Amino acid sequence: MHTRSEDNGPDAATGDDRWRGSGDRIESLLEASSAGGAVARERAETLVGEVVDLYGAGLRRIVERLDDATVRRLAQDDLVASLLLVHGLHPHDVRTRVAAGLDSVRPYLGSHGGDVRLLDISGEGVVRLELTGSCRSCPSSAVTLELAVEDAVRAAAPEITALEVVAAEPSADASVIAPDTLFSHVRSGGNWLAAPELEQLAPGEVGGFELGGTMLLACRVGNEVYAYRDWCAVCGRSLAGAALHRGAGSGDPVLRCPSCRAHYDVVHAGARLDGDGHLEPFPVLVRSGELSVAIPAGVAG
């Protein structure tokens, strides 16, 4: 899938995995303190609150002494941005941040023939989006889009409470995608897994690897990395040994199954070029400073 870069500096990945889990660890420690009774739990919560307020007051004084341009640059770092949000110091409002998050995944959505538009954000933190394009007719492509959009929006605005996606064109069945279909794969166990081995792929190279118990095939086209389930939609066999070829006419790279010779467009969601069918795509984005792949739950090949 299309990759999204984040300019967080050469040491951006250092310690990121640890701070991203800080909230869970704090909550676990608070739960453990409950073993000492309600009073112990209350004291632990008070202690955490005092520490957060202390560091928040210090952070506010720092921000007040910086110029706006410097604060905006600092807010581009995930860790700093999260702390600014906690203390109400982020330079951008929620709408600006959500819009920027959506802009960051638009090239990826475009590779699926789709796009997304921000409709509004309610006072209760519900973000309403419009997902457009032919990608919505392809189940596995739609799931990867949902994962990418979900990740982008929640990373930009962790305070939102819900995502609601409205169909671009009214249909006979419904104008709003039901909650049990949209983002259902995200809620039911879709996981972003670090895949640093993807960095080793050279331009034009194709490689297979296992991630989260799923066999994937990945290839690099220029600076972008694309990943698919290692399964040919025509013959049902592994794509091991497949190579990229120059497509006729457009010149876009084509992946050819080594068994049945079916041709797939790796840049545009794995669509088959010589018949029906398509590869099953998986999103690849830069998270915590390294390439990560989203493995949707319960997606058929």
Secondary structure, DSSP 4 states (H G I P E B T S, - for coil): ---------TTTTTTHHHHHTHHHHHHHHHHHHGGG-HHHHHHHHHHHHHHHHHHHHHHHHHHHTS-HHHHHHHTTSHHHHHHHHHTT--SS-HHHHHHHHHHHHHHHHHHTTEEEEEEEE-TTSEEEEEEEEGGGGSHHHHHHHHHHHHHHHHHH-TT--EEEEEESS--SS-SB--TTTTTHHHHTT-EEEE-GGGGGPPTT-EEEEEETTEEEEEEEETTEEEEEES--TTT----TT-EEEEPTTT--EEEE-TTT--EEETTTTTEESSSS-B--EE-EEEETTEEEEEE-TT---
